[in-house]
Amino acid sequence: MKALNATLRLQFHAGFTLDDALPLVPYFARLGISHLYASPLLSARPGSMHGYDVIDPTRVNPELGGEAALVRLVSALRQHGMGLILDIVSNHMAVGCENPWWQDLLTWGRRSRYGGFFDVQWHSSDPLLQGQLLLPFLASDYGATLHAGEIPLCFQAQDGSFHIRHHEHRFPISPTDYGQILCLSENTALQGLGMRFAALHSATQAADKAVLLRQELVAMADPLHIEQLLTAFDGRTGPGAERLHGLLEHQAYRLASWRTAADDINWRRFFDVNELAGLRVERNEVFEATHQKIFDLIRAGLVDGLRIDHIDGLADPRSYCRKLRRRVDALLAERPLSTALEHLPIYVEKILGAGEQLHRDWGVDGTTGYEFMNQISLLQHDPAGEAILSEAWSTLSERPAFGEEVRLARQQVLNTGLAGDFESVAQALLQVARDDLMSRDLTLGAIRRVLQALVEHYPVYRTYLHAGGRSQQDAPFFDHALAGARQSLGEGDWPVLDYLQYWLGGQPWRSLPPGRRRKHLRHACIRFQQLTAPTAAKAVEDTAFYRSALLLSRNDVGFDAERFSAPAQAFHQACAQRLQQFPHNLLCTATHDHKRGEDLRARLAVLSERSEWFVSRVEHWRELAAPLRSNLADGIAPEPGDEWMLYQTLLGSWPLELDEGDALAVQAYVERLQQWQRKALREAKLRSSWNAPNEDYEKACLSFIENLLLAPENQQLRHSLAQATQSIACAGAVNSLGQCLLRMTVPGVPDLYQGNEFWDFSLVDPDNRRPVDYYTRRHALDESTSMAQLLEQWRGGQVKQALINQVLERRQQYQALFAQGRYLPLQVQGRHAEQVLAFARVSDEAQAIVVVPRLACGLLGDTPIPLIPAQNWDDTRLILPFALSPANCSGLFASSAVTASRELLLSVVLKEFPVNLLINHA
């Protein structure tokens, strides 16, 4: 099997199965991919488009072809020396009638064999929830739903079970309560069976005995008689409603309106998604049960690496990762000899805040690379444009700076979608306070105020408290939140803040003697850490990114949007640090979660170089678009800020080869934009939201897009937008090719996203998960096209594919150079030295020199292709720390680019192609 050289992410679902990927393997191998990187493959909810809603972790998803199809795909990979990295979901499972574990929990409550699997708080301060799970799945209030007959009692003849049905949901009735139903029968045999069901309350192994009793019920149940029994529980009648309510009161769950979830939920979810329940994977039985199939696949030689989804959702990521590493390492000796591995890489999906580093004691190989996306983006933004764009955005939108936008969003999230999670932490801290005479007078209200202020100012997703307290690595982030909270709180709350500082890591819980106090403190610390991460995700990624739009290319997953740009030196430092700490970290510039495609962001970054031009264009477009706006009762539509975002989205996503006269193509583009627009408006939670859609405002915004792009009377505006797009497209393509080359040559493992070997101008999901035209891509790779032709036909995207192919071939040829070679920033001198990033990778076998233009829009001039004319580089040159041998040095596409010198002129190195990689071999 090839060494880990480059990965390619594939999104599997019923429309693209494991067998659908099989014929593509030869193409991926020719492209230079060493490992496919698969979305989750275990059984997910029927129809899942992503696989993160697992319902059965014990088998490979039959919708994808099952384990047999996985074996076929891996066999094809092995024929080309390739491996498979698998995305796994440790934090949560999907709930619903398809999940047998969840159904068992609802049936038996705390007596369920899976009672300890899900993160449920069985002891609630709400008397209505004592010993019950809140199930917020009703379309309306419980009472109204009950009396409308919308939660009928049903009988399933196949297995003799009773359940409650509500739309697509099914809630089981515990067999211990079947007696309440069967006792109404006139059939004495059924009455007797009902008494035996009731006896299960005190029976050992009640679940096993219930199976046998249900078999008896199936044998003696008369359909007509059963229907009469069900009618007695018809909520549309007074007696029926009373009986049905009484039956439901005995269950391990309480049915409630979906609106109750935010405030009253008493089980941990994935963020605020009611359909995904958190797992207690820190418990050994849960860890083994949820990972057994993964371990089987590794042992069988079918999986060669793991990607852990949402690591910050776990109670103790460090312990989980170390435990997983031990288990995986032990399995390697059991693999078939033909699939032997010395090391199986483990990557974690982790968003790193400003100044944050992945903890090195976790035993993992790195992150999935969001921070690398941010580093490249910072490199490609011109600091000179920030002030101009900031002033224009602020004046037009009247929105606050991004930092304040995030704080306000955190506040909103804590008081709405995550209010129940927040209350859970506050109650846990109150219990800690009550355990100590010195703090028992602290009130719940004071704790809530201080806790909210602390979380509002948290600069990272979470810190990692453990039995020994707060680590030195995490201390600066907690101190930052502490200082921010102290500024926003009144002095009367400062003593409470001091207590929280002490409890949340200042006092190690192992310093307390075993018992209730230690248990309460540990619980509060874990709950706190599991609150800050979803708060950050919902406030930043799913709110502030849709409210703040100084430049949308700086708003993406893992980005530090408060920073607009960074110098080349910062990029060099990040690369050197990665080589030292996590040399095999994944490097991505596009993911299934990105807000905007990699080439869309690269094109929008050009606006930082043409900020005054862009601001003037927006003013012009707004004048032309005045007739398209609507005056609604709650204000104009679209608002100026939403209109600004739309113009950026148009400039970034406008298809390069879109024919304005092609009605079908334009209509398809309109539909993509409208899909993005609706999601953007709801995520922003300003004029609309998911919980309370403002249909009038949304309709007006969607009509604005449709009229702008389709109505004949708006041809001038449409043509102006198209021209503006074309004027930045070449510079955007140079950025794209530079981004592409850097991803494949800096320290780390390049990760490609499906289909992105061609241009990626996708919008947020589901747009970035559209079907990929692999036929065209395979055909393009098979063609023998000259470099000049590739540049001439650059709009089709083949030039990007050719670059990827050329560089990945060199990575395979010089594996040690790119995997372990030293990273040396190169000195650039001359007139345009600031517009070049250059570095060398050095090993005993060879040296590689990478040269990439940056902020080079002005250097392109009016050229119709993404190639800076050689003469425009003037005297700009690289100063090399070693001499190159013309006989042993070659650049991309086999072009010779050097003479025997320690200086390289950019006019020579970048004469034929916009970026270059020179290999000087021994």
N, C-alpha and C positions, 0 to 999 in steps of 0.2 A: 504494500500500500504506500502511496506517495505521502511524503511529509506534508503537514498542514501548511499550505501555501496560499490558498485563496478559497473563500467560501462563497456560495451563492444561495440566497434565501428563496425558498419556494413556499407559497401559501396554498396548502391543500384543503380541499373541500369536495363536496359531492360532484361539483362541476369540473374539478381538476383533481383526479385521484392519483394514487401511487402508480397505477398502470399508465396513466396519461403522461407521467414524467419519464417512464421507462424509455421510450424512443428518443427522448431528448438528451439522454446521457452522453452519446457520442459527441453531440454538439457542445455540451458543457465541457467535456474533456478537451476538445479542440480549442475551445475558448481559453483554456488554461486553468480551469477550476479544479481544485484538489478534493474539495468536500462540498456536498450539498448540505444545506442548513435548513431543516424542515420545521415548519410550524407544528404545533402539538398534534400527535397522531393517535392518542388514546381516545376511547369512545366519548364523543361529545354529544351535545343536544342535537337531535335530528335537524338537519338543514343548516347546521353551524357553518359560517363562512370563514372561521378563524381557528377554531379548536380550543379556545381558552375556557369554554364552558363544558368542562369534562363532567360526565355523569357516571362513568364506570372506568376507573383507572386500572382495571384488571385485564383489559384486552385492547387490541388495536382496533380503531374505529372501522366497523364494517362498511360504512358509507365510503371510506377511502379504499376499500378492497380488502381490509383485514390484514392479518399477519402474513397470509400467503402472498399478498401483493407486495408487502414490505420485503419479504424474502426475495421476490423476483427483482425488485428495484435494487436492492443491495447487491444481488448477484451481478446485475448489469454494471453497477458502480465498480465492483471488484475487477471485472474484466478490463476496466480502464484504469485500475490502480487507485480508484477514488474511495472516499469514505463518506460517512453520514454523521452530521451533528444534529441532535434532536432537542427541540424546545420542550421543556416540561413545566407543568403548572403545580407548584407545591403549596401555594397559599390558599387556594379555594376550589370549590366545585360548584357546578350549576345545581340549583334546586328545582324541584318539580316532580311530576309523576314519573318521568323517565329515570330518575335517580333512585335505585333501590335502597341505598344507604339513608338518604333523606326520608324516603317513605317509611322506612323502619323506625327512624327517629320520631316522626310524627305519630306513628302507630303506638309506640311503647314509651315515648318520652325518655325519662332518665333510666328506665329499665332496658332501653334498647341496647343491643350489642354495639351500636354506633353512638351511644350517648356521649361518649368522651371524644368523639372524632371532630365534632363541630364546636366552634367557640361560642357556647351559649352561656348566658348569665341566668341561671335558674332562679336565683334569689333576687327578687326585684322589690324596690320600695313601693311599687304600684301594686296594691292588693289584687287588682284584676289580672296580674301576671305572675302571681306566685306559682312557681313550678310549671309555667307554661311558656311556649315560644309565641311571640307575636308574629302572626302571618299577615303582613299588610298587602294582600293581593286582591281585595275586593274592589270592584269598580266604583262603589259608592259606600256610604256609611253602613255599618253592620245591620242596624235596625231596619233601615229602608230595604236593604238587600234581602234580609230575612223575610219580611212581610210581602215583598214582591215575588217571592218564590224563586229567586235567582240563585239560591244555594240549596238545591234539592238533594234529598237523601236518595242514593242510588244503590243498586245491587248488581254485582258482577257475577254472573252465573258460572263463569269458567272456574273461579277459585273460591266461590262462596264468601265473598267479602263485601262489606258495605263501605261506601265512601260518599263524600260531599262533592258535588260538581259545581264549578263556577267558570264558565267560558272554557279556556283550555286547561284550567287547573283541576286537580283532583286531590282531595284531602281525605286520608283514610280514617275510618272510625275504628277505635281500638276494639279488638275482639272482647275485651273485658266488659264492654258496654253493649254487646249484641243482645244481652238479656233485656235491656230497655226496649228493644225493638221486638224481639220474639215473644215477650210476655203478653203483647197485645193480640197474639194469634189465638184463634179458637181451637187450633190443633194442639192437643196436649203433648204430643211428641215434640213439637217445636218449642213449646213452653219449657219442657224438660231440658231440651238442648240449650235453651236460653239460660237456665239456671246453671248448667255446666260451664257455659261461657262466663257467667258472672263469677264463678268460683276461681277463674284464672287470676283474679285480683291478688289472691294470696298464694297462688301456685308457683312452684319453682319451675324453671324452664317453660314459662308460660307461652313464649313464642312458638316453641316446637309443638306443644299440646294444642295450640290454637290452629295449627295447620291440619291436624287430624280432625278437630271439631268442624272446621270449615268444609272438609271433605264430606262429613256426615250431612252438613247443611245442604250441600250441593245435591246429595242423593235424595233428600226428602223434600226439597223446596219445590212447591208448585208455583209456576209463574204467576197465575192469577192471584194466588194467596199472597205471594210476596208483593205484588202490586198493591193489594189492599193495605198491607202493612206500611208500605212507602207513602200511601195516600194519607195515612194517619199522621205523618210528619210533614204535611204540606204547609209551608209557611204562610200561604195565602189565607188560611183559616186560623181563627183564634186558637183553638185547641192544638192544631198542627204546629203553629209557630211556637207555642209554649213547650210542646214535646221536643221539637227540633232544637230550640234554644237550650233546654235542659240537657239534651244529649251532647251538644257542643260544649257546654260548660264542663263536662267530664273529660274532655280530650286534653292531650298534652300540649295543645296549641290553642291560640285564640285568634279567630278570624277577625280582620279589621280592614278598614279602608286603606287604600294605598297611600293616602295622605298622612297616615299616622306614622309611617316608617321613619321619617326624619327625626321625630321627637321621641318615639317610644320603642324603637327597635331594641331588642335585647339579645341579639346575636350579631357577631362581627360579619360584615360583608366585604366584598371587594369594592373599595371606595364607598359610593352610595348606591350601588347596584343591588336591588332587592333579589335579583335572580341568581346571585353568586354569593355563596356562604363561605366564610373563612374556616379553614381547617386548623386543628391544633397539631401541626406536624412536629412540634417539639416533643410530643409524646411518642415513645418508641413504637407502640402498637400502630399508631397512625402513620408514622414514617414508613414502617415496613409494609403496611397494607397499601399505601398510596404509591409506593416505589417498587413493589415487587415485580411488576411487569417490566418496568424500566431496567431493573437489575437482570431480569431474564434475557432481555434483548442485548444488554451489554455482554453478559456471559456467553450468549450464543454468537457473538461476533457481528451483530447486526447494527450496533450503534457505536460510534467512535468518538463522541464528544457530547457534552450537555450544555444547554443554555437554560438558566433558571429564570423563570418569569417572576417579576415583581418581588425581588428578594426583600425589599423593605417592608413588605406586609407581614413577614414572619415575626414571631415573638423574639427569637434570638438568631439572627442571620449567621453570626459567627459560628455558633455551635452547630447549626444546621449544615453549613458548608464544610466544616471540619469533619463532621460525621459522614456526610456524603462522600467526601474525599477518601476517608478510610474504607468505606464500603466498596467504592468503585475500584480503588487500588487493589483490594483483595480479590476482586472478580477478574482482574486481568490475567491472572495465572490460569484461570479456568477456560479462557477463550480458545477456540480452535487455533491450531498452529498457523494456519493460513491467514488468520486475522490478528496475529499477535501485535500487541502494542506495549511500548515501554511506559507510555503516559497517555492518559485520556484527559483532554482538556475540559475544564469546567468554566463557563462564563456566566456572569450574573448580570441581569438587567438592572442597572443601577444608574440613577441620575445624580451626578456629582455637582454640588453647588460650587460657587466661586471659592477657590482656595482649598477645596476638599479633595482628599485623595482616598482611593479605595484602601481599606485596611489590608495590610500584607499578611496578617496572621490568619486569614480566612482559609488559606489553602486553595485558592482559585487562581485561574490564569489571567483574569482581568474582567473587564466589563464588555458589554456588547458594542461600545464605541460611540455613545451619544456625545461624550465630551470632545471627541475628535471632530464631529460635525461642527461643534461650536468653535473649535480652534481654527478650522479652515474658514468658517464664515467670518470670524473676526479679522482674519488676514485679508479678506477680499473687500472690506468696507473702508472707504476713505474717511478718515477722521474729519476732514475739512467739510464734509457734508452734514455732519451731525447737527450743528447749531442751526443751520438754515432749515433743515427738515423738522427739527424740534419746534422751532418757532412757528412754522407753518401749520404743523399738526396741532399744536396747542391752541393756536388762534382759531383754527377751523373747528376743531372738535370740542374745545373747552374741557378736555379731560385732563386729569392730573398726570404727573410724571409716573413712569412705570413702577417705581418702588412703592409709591403711595397707592397706585392702582392695585398692586398685589395685596397690600395691607387691607384695603377696603374689601377686596374679594375674599380674603381669608376671613374677615369679620362676617361677611355674608354667608360663606360656606358653613362656618361654625354655628351660625344661628338658624340655618335652614337644613340643607341636606345632611350635614353631619351633627346636627344638634343632639341626637340621641347618643352618639359616640362621645361627644363632648361631655354630656351629662354623666356618662358612665365613668369617665376619668375624674370628674369633679367629685362624684360620690366616693370613688376609691380613695381620693386624697382626703376627703372628709373623714373616712374611716381611719386613715393613718393619723389624722389630727386627734381623733377621739381616743386613740391608743396611748396618748402621752398627756400627762397632767398639765404640762407646760403649754400645750397647744389645743387642748380640748375646747377652749372657748372660741376658737376660730369658727366663723359662720360659713355655711354653704355659699351664701351670696358673695362673701369676700373671696372665697376660693375660686368661685366662677369668674369673677372680675379679673383676678390676677392670672388665672390659667389662660383666659382668653388673650390677655395682653401678651403673655409669654409666647403663645403659639402664633399670634399675629406677627411677631417679629423674628420668628425662627428663620435663619438664613439658609438652612439645608433641609432636605426631606426629613431626616431624622438623625439622631445620634444613637450610640450603641451601648447603653448601660448594661452592666453585668454585675455579678455578685460583689465584685471589687469596687463598684462605683463607676464614676465617669472617667473615661480614659483621657490621657493628656492630649491625644490627637483630636478628641471631640470637644475639649474644654473651651477653645476659642469660639465655637459656634454657640454653645450654651451661654457663654458670657455675653456674646453679641445680643442674643435674645433677651437676656437679663437686663442689659443696659437699655435696650429699646423699651422694654416693659416698664422699667423704672421711670423713664421720661414721660410715658403716657399715663401712668397711674398717679393718683393723688398720694401725698406722703402718708396718709393714714393706712394705705394698703402696702406700704413698703415692708413692714414686718412680715406680712403674709408672703410676700415675694421671697423674703429671706428663708422662710420655712420651705417653700417650694424648691428653692435652690439646694437646700439641705437634703430634702427628701428625694429629689430627682437626680441622684448621682453624687451629691456631696457626702451623704451618709451611705456607705456600702451596706446592702441589706445583710451581708454575711457577718457584719459587726454586731447584729442583733442575735440573741439566743434563739434557737429553733422554737417555733411556736407561732401564735396568732399574729404578733406584731411583725415578725419577719415576713410572714405570708402576705399580710396586707400591704407592706411596703413594696415587696416584689411585684405584686399584682398591679399596684398603682404605677410603678415604673414601666412595666410592659405595656399597660394600656396607654400611657402617655406617648410612648414611642410609636405605637400603632395608630395614634391620632394625628401626629404631626405629618406623617408621610402622605396619607390621603388628603389632608388639608392642603398641603403644598401642591399636590397634583391637581386637585379640583380648582384651586385658586389661581395657579399660574397657567398650567397647560390648558385647562378647560374654561377659564374665565378671562384672566388678564390678557392672554394672547389674542383674544377676540375683542378686547376693548381698546387696546393700545396699538397704534399702527404707525409709529414714526417711520419705520421701514419694516415691512412684513418679513423680509429675509432674515431679520434678527429675532423672529418669533418662531421657535420650533422646539421640539422636545429635547430637553437637556441643555438648552441655550441659556446663557446669562444675558437676558435682554436689557439689563441696566448698563451693560457695556456695549458700545456701538462698534468699536474697532480695537485692534491691537497691532503693535509693530511686529516686524518679522522676527525680532529677537525673542518675543514671547512665544512664537510658534516653535522656534529652535529649542528653547528651554523645555517646552512641553514634550517635544520629541526625545530629547536627551533623557528626560526624567522617565518617560515611558520605557525606553530601552533599558534603563537601569532597574526599574521596579517591575514592570509587566511587559516584557519584550514580545509576548505573543497575544497581547490585547487585540480584540477585534477592532477594525477600523471601518466604520460605515459612514456613508453620506446620505443614505436613504433607508427607510425602514417601513414596515407595515403600519407604524404609528406616526409617521411624520405628517406635519401639517401641510407642507408644500414639497413638491419634488425637488431633487437635488439640482436640476438644471433650471428650474423655475427660480429657486433661491439665488443661484449664480447670476441669472439675468437681472433679477431685482437689485442685487448688490451694486450693479452699474449705476443705479440711481444715486448712490452715495457720491459718485464722481460727477454727476450731472444734476445736483440738487436744485440749483436755481432754475435750470431748464424744466425740471419736473414740476416744481411749484408753479411756474408760469403756465405749463400745460394744463395742470389741474384747474387753475383759474379759468382758462379758456374753455375746457370741457364743461365746467360747471355752468358757464354762461350758455353754452349750446344746449345743455341738458335741462335747462329751467322748465321747458314745457312738459318734460317727462315726470317731474315730481308731483306728488299728491299732497294735498292739504287735508290731514286727518284731524279728528277731534283732539287727539293727544299730541299733535305736532306734525311737522313736515315729514315726508317719507320719500326717499330715504334721508336720514339725518346726514349732515355734512361729514361726520366721521365715518359713517357706513359707506358713503359715496366715495370718500378718499380711499378706503380699503378696497372697494370694488375696482377702482381705476388701477391700483397696484396689482390686484389679482388678474385683471385683464392684461396688463403689460407683461406680467410674468408667465401667464399660462397660454397666451395667444398662440395657437399652433403655427409653426413656421411656414407650413405649406397650405394654410387655410385659404381657400378661394371664396371671397365674399359673395360671389355669384352662385356658389354651390349651396342651395337652400337646405339640403339634407345635412351636409356637414356643419353648417352654421347652426341648424336646429339642434344637432347633437351637442355642439359646444354650449349652446344656451342651456340645455338641460343639465349639463355638468355644472355650470356656474350657478344655476338656481339651486341645485342640490347643496353646493357649498354654501350659498347665501343663507339658506334656511338654517343649516347647522350653525353657521357663524352667529346669526342673530340670536339663536336660542342659547348657545354657549355663553354669549356675552351677558345674558340675563339683564339687559337694560330695558329695551322696548318689547322683548319677547323672551320666552324661556320654554324649556321642555315641560315643566309642570303647568305653566299657564301660557300657552301659545297665543300671541296677539295676531290673530288671523288677518285682520285688516292691514296691519303694518307689514306683515310678511308678504301678503298678496301685492301690496303696492311696490315693495322692493323687487319682487320677482317680475312684476310687470315692467318695471324700470329696465331690467336687464333685457327682457324680451323685445321691448320697443327699441331699445338702443341698438340691438344687433340685427333686428329683423324688419322694423318699419322703414319703408322707403323714404319717408321725410327726414330720417335721422342719418342719411348717408354721409353728410359732412362730418358729423361727430364720429361716426364709425370709421370713416376713412382716416381721420386725424389720429385716432387710437391705433389703427393698423400701421400708419406711418411711424408713429412714435415707437411702436414695438420693433419695427424693422431697424430703427436708428440705434437701438441698444442691443439688438440680437447678436451681432458679431462679437461685441465686447462680452456679452453673456456667454457665448460659446467658448471664447478664450478662457474665461473664468472656469467654465465647466471642464474643459480639457486639463486645465491646471489642477483643479480639484481632483480629477480622476487620476492624474499621474501621481500626485502627492499621496493619495490613499494607497497606492500600490508600491510606494518606494520608501516611505518613512518607516521607522520601527513599528512593528505590529503585523497583523494578518488582515489583508484587505477583504472586506465583505461586500458583495454586490447584492442588490435587491432585484428580484425577478423582472426581467425585461429591460432593466436600466442600462444595458449595454448600448441601447439607443437612447435618444434624448428623453428625459423624464420631466415633463411639465404637468405632472399630476397635482391634484388638490387633495385635501384631507380625505380620509377614508369615508365612504367606500371607493372613492375615485381612484385612490392609489392601489386598489386591489382589483382593478379591471382585468379581464382576460388578456393575456399576452400573445401577440402574433409571432409565434416562434418560427413559423414557416419562413417569413421574410427575413428573420434574423439568421436562420441557418443558411438560407440562400446567399445572403450578403457575405457571410464568413467564407463561403465556398468560392466566391468570386475573386478573381485576380485583378484588383484595382490599384492603380498607381497612386502614389501619395498626392500628386497633383489633381487627379480625378476625385479623390476623397475630399480634398479641400474645395474643389469646385462644386461638388454635390453635397456639401456639408449639412444642408438643411434636413436631409433624410436620416441622419444619425449614424451612418456607417463609419464615419470618421472616428467617432467615439469608440465603437466596437473594435475597430482596427487598432486603436491605441491600447485598449485593454488587452487584446490578444498579443500584441507585440511585447508589452511589458510583462505580462504573466508568463510568457515564454522565457523571458530573461530571468524572472524570479525562479522558475524551475531549473534553469541552467546554472544559476549561481545561488543555490539555496542558502549556503552558509553566509554569503555576503549580505543577503537581505534579512535573514533570520537573526544573525548575531553581529553583523558588521558594525563597526563604530560609526557614530553619527557626527559629522564635522560640518558646522556652518561655514559657508564659503564667503570670503570678502568680495564685495562688488564695488567697483569704482566707476566713475564717469558721470555723464550728464543725467542719466536716468537710473542711477544706482538704487534709488528707493523704490523703483518699480519692478524689481527683480527679487525673487527668492531663490537661493541656490544653496545646495549642500552636497556633501559627498558621503557615501557609505563605503567603508574601507575594511577589507579583510586580507588575509594572507594570499588569497587566490586572485583577488581583483579589486578594482575601485570602480564605484559608480558615481557619476556626477549628474545631479538632477537640476534642471533649470526651468523655472516657471515664471512668467510675467504676472504682475499683480498691479491693480489700479492702472491698467494700461489702456483705458478707453481713449484717452487723448492721443496715444501713439498709433492707433489704428487708422486715423484719418477717415477717408471715404471709401476705403477698400471694401469690396463686396464679399470678401471671404475672411474668416477669422485668423488672419495671419498678419502680424505687424510687419510692414515693409522694412527690409533690412536696413535701409539708410536711416530710418527713423530712430534707430538705436544709437546713432552717432558714435561716441567713443566709449560707450558703456561696455565693461569687461569684467570677467571673473579673474580673481587672483587665486591660483591654485597652490596648495601646500606640497604638491608633488608634481613631477614632470610627467607628461603624457607621451606615449609612444604612438606616432601616427600609424605605424604598422599594426599595432595591437589595440587600437581604439576605434569603436564604431558607435554611431548614434542610432536613433530610431529609424525604422524602415531602411536599414542598411546604408544610410547616407554617411559619408565621411564628413567630419566636421572639425577636424583639428589639424594643427601643425605642431611641430616640436617646440613647445613653449610652455611657460608657467602662467601665461595669460590667455584667456579665451575671449574673443570679441563676441558680443551678443549678435552682432550683425552677421556673424558666421554660424554660430551655434543655433540660432533660431531663424536662419535664412529660409528654410524649406518647410518648417512645421512650427506651429505656435508654441510647443513645449518640446523639451528634449531630455533624453536619458542617454548618457554616454557611458559605455562600459570599457574600462581599460584593464585588460586581463594579462596575466603573466605569460 
